[in-house]
């Protein structure tokens, strides 16, 4: 599965996109802890998730991009053979 981040420039927009595309529950909000909970225990994640065109988000939200990078790394270690990558 591929999620295109083109035009995503805020943390709120990113989390809304994740909620929609990954079918997170209604209670999901703008939280990296909730994101982690959803991807490891709440929803059935695809075998491979690729996030494309993330450059603009990284420029606008460098701190959140660093958190996302760490989550991707932790997810790949925790949930192998499933994987997430920045493409």
Residue pairs with C-beta under 8 A, 6 or more apart in sequence:
1 21
1 46
1 48
1 49
1 50
2 49
2 50
2 51
2 52
2 87
3 17
3 18
3 21
3 22
3 49
3 50
3 51
3 52
4 52
4 53
5 14
5 17
5 51
5 52
5 53
5 54
5 56
5 57
6 52
6 53
6 56
7 13
7 56
8 14
8 17
8 54
8 56
8 57
9 56
9 57
9 60
9 61
10 60
10 61
11 30
11 61
11 64
12 30
14 57
14 61
14 64
14 68
15 28
15 29
15 30
15 31
15 35
18 24
18 28
18 35
18 38
19 28
22 38
22 39
22 43
22 45
22 49
23 43
24 38
24 42
24 43
25 38
25 42
25 43
27 34
28 34
28 35
28 38
32 64
32 67
32 68
32 71
35 71
36 71
36 74
39 45
39 71
39 75
39 79
39 84
40 75
40 78
40 79
45 79
45 82
45 84
46 82
47 81
47 82
47 83
48 82
48 83
48 84
48 85
49 83
49 84
49 85
50 84
50 85
50 86
50 87
51 68
51 72
51 84
51 85
51 86
51 87
52 87
54 65
54 68
54 86
57 64
57 65
58 65
69 86
71 84
72 84
72 85
72 86
75 82
75 83
75 84
76 83
76 84
76 85
